[in-house]
């Protein structure tokens, strides 16, 4: 299956999906060409954390200005007491956006199973799904058979 993926990518095929009973690093390497790409989830986390920090300071400063409570001659807007609130909102929104990023990038929830999925892929078989034009169909079938495919379906 890995050899078939490499040959398909060499021929310019980019719409390739794989099914396997166990996770294989070889599949990821063959599909991406350089191992696992960097996850975009970390950007969701960064945006969420920065939003949380800004929201924490905005909320506390707005509250202090709206309802003045002068204690001990301190200024109304004093940053040190607002830091714990900003920190907590940073952690909260960073964590929630991480979860959102995970769900978005993994395309979850997935309510349907691919029409080409075969239950044998969960037991002991590997599958390679290729989306191609009708003109390339014969070439792809031959390539898969030459790579050692037990069965090729259109």
TAMORA-V831083 format. One line per field, one symbol per residue. ss: DSSP state (H for helix, E for strand, L for the rest). psi: psi as a letter, one per 20 degrees, with the letter a starting at -180 (. if undefined). burial: b if it has 9 or more other C-alpha atoms within 8 Angstrom, else e. A space follows every 50 residues. Layout:
BEGIN
ss->???
psi->???
burial->???
END
This chain:
BEGIN
ss->LHHHHHHHHHLLLLLEEEELLLLLHHHHHHHHLLLLLLLLHHHHHHHHHH HHHHHHHHHHHHHHHHLLLLLLLLLLLLHHHHHHHHHHHHHHHHHHHHHH HHHHHLLLLLLLLLLLLLHHHHLLLLEEEELLLHHHHHHHHHHHHHLLLL LLLL
psi->hghggghghhjjpimpqqpqiqpphhggghghikaprppihhhggggggh gggghgggghggghhgnpnopkjqqgnoggiighghgghggghgghhggg hghghilqqoiqqqhipphhhifjqqqpppprrhhiggggggggghikph ppq.
burial->beebbbbbbeeebeebebbbbeeeeebbbbbbeebeeeeebeebbbbbbb bbbbbbbeebbeebbeeeeeeeeeebeeeeebbebbbbbbbbbbbbbbeb bbbebeeeeeeeeeeeeeeebeeebbbbeeeeeeeebeebbebbbebebe eeee
END
